[in-house]
Amino acid sequence: MINARTHLESLVGSDVYTLTKQRPNSVLRIVGDEVVVGTGKSPGGQAVPIDWVQDAIDLLVRDGEVEVAVEAIGHRGAFVGAVLATLPGAVVEPTTPRRVTFRTRVGTWKT
């Protein structure tokens, strides 16, 4: 199991980039059960529930791929997709909407 909180803690102080427009999202800090994310529109940050990120990670691990769209992973999907892309073994597919697939080091689906 990939722990979203642990992964997000490793990203604090870093930027992750949206998959379509390559806009930076700054992972500012973890506060309680939320990650605070700064963007061009909200440089001071907006809170995103860590559960949203965990749900998307769980979906990616379970299915081997996830569509980066609000319908699939919810609000703040661009940020969540950017985080998914930072996971070891994650591959961003050049589809519309973008998809993140999860592969092992040898290129097979992770099960």
C-alpha positions in Angstrom: 0.0 0.0 0.0 1.2 3.5 -0.8 0.6 5.9 2.0 -0.6 9.3 0.6 0.5 11.2 3.7 4.0 9.8 3.7 4.3 10.6 0.0 3.0 14.1 0.4 5.3 14.7 3.3 8.2 13.9 1.0 6.9 16.5 -1.5 6.7 19.4 1.0 8.7 22.3 -0.3 8.5 21.0 -3.9 6.4 21.8 -6.9 4.4 19.2 -8.8 3.2 20.1 -12.3 -0.3 19.7 -13.7 -0.3 17.1 -16.5 -1.9 19.1 -19.2 -0.8 22.7 -18.8 2.4 22.0 -16.7 1.3 24.6 -14.1 3.2 24.4 -10.8 1.4 23.4 -7.6 3.6 24.0 -4.6 3.2 21.5 -1.8 3.5 24.0 1.1 2.7 21.9 4.3 0.6 19.3 5.9 -1.9 20.5 8.4 -3.9 17.8 10.1 -5.6 15.7 7.5 -5.0 18.1 4.7 -2.2 19.2 2.4 -1.9 22.9 1.7 -1.2 23.6 -2.0 -0.1 26.9 -3.5 -0.9 27.9 -7.1 -0.6 30.9 -9.2 -4.2 31.9 -8.2 -3.7 31.0 -4.5 0.0 31.4 -3.7 -0.8 31.3 0.1 -2.3 27.9 -0.4 -5.6 26.0 -0.3 -6.3 22.9 1.6 -6.8 19.6 -0.1 -7.9 16.6 1.9 -5.2 13.9 2.0 -8.1 11.3 1.7 -8.7 12.6 -1.9 -5.1 11.8 -2.8 -5.2 8.5 -1.0 -8.4 7.5 -2.9 -6.7 8.3 -6.2 -3.6 6.3 -5.3 -5.7 3.4 -4.2 -7.6 3.5 -7.6 -4.3 3.7 -9.5 -2.8 0.7 -7.6 -6.0 -1.3 -7.9 -6.7 -0.7 -11.6 -3.2 0.0 -12.9 -4.4 3.3 -14.4 -6.5 6.3 -13.6 -8.0 9.1 -15.7 -7.0 12.5 -14.5 -10.4 14.1 -14.6 -12.8 15.5 -12.1 -15.3 12.7 -12.9 -12.7 10.0 -12.0 -10.7 11.5 -9.1 -12.8 14.5 -7.9 -12.1 18.1 -7.3 -8.5 19.3 -7.3 -8.0 16.6 -9.9 -5.1 18.5 -11.6 -3.2 18.6 -8.3 -4.0 15.0 -7.5 -3.0 13.9 -10.9 0.3 15.8 -10.5 1.0 13.9 -7.3 0.2 10.6 -8.9 2.7 11.3 -11.6 5.4 11.6 -8.9 4.9 8.1 -7.7 7.7 5.6 -8.6 6.5 3.5 -11.5 3.9 6.1 -12.6 3.7 6.9 -16.3 1.7 9.8 -17.7 0.0 8.8 -20.9 -0.4 11.5 -23.6 -4.2 11.0 -23.9 -7.0 13.5 -23.5 -7.8 13.6 -20.7 -4.5 12.5 -19.3 -4.1 9.1 -17.8 -1.6 7.9 -15.3 -0.6 4.3 -15.5 1.2 2.3 -12.9 4.0 0.0 -14.0 6.7 -1.9 -12.3 10.3 -1.3 -13.3 10.2 -4.0 -16.0 7.2 -2.3 -17.6 4.4 -4.7 -16.6 1.2 -3.7 -14.8 1.6 -3.5 -11.1 -0.8 -6.0 -9.4 
